[in-house]
Amino acid sequence: MIQTFNGAVINAQPPIATISVNKFCVVFTDSTARKSVSLDNAIETRQFINWLLAM
């Protein structure tokens, strides 16, 4: 699935194996690779995590 946050296109392929959060940086492992996404604030971080969990 493809999502756009702050103009950045993020491609995440289910299943999501791990999710790690440090302030506004989210690192996750999907079926293809380990990926890192830096977000601007806590609200965007929460929305992105919820999107990952909904996959």
Protein Blocks (a to p, Z undefined) as FASTA:
>chain_A
ZZdeehiacddddddfbdcdehjaccdddfkbccddddfblklmmmmmmmmmmZZ
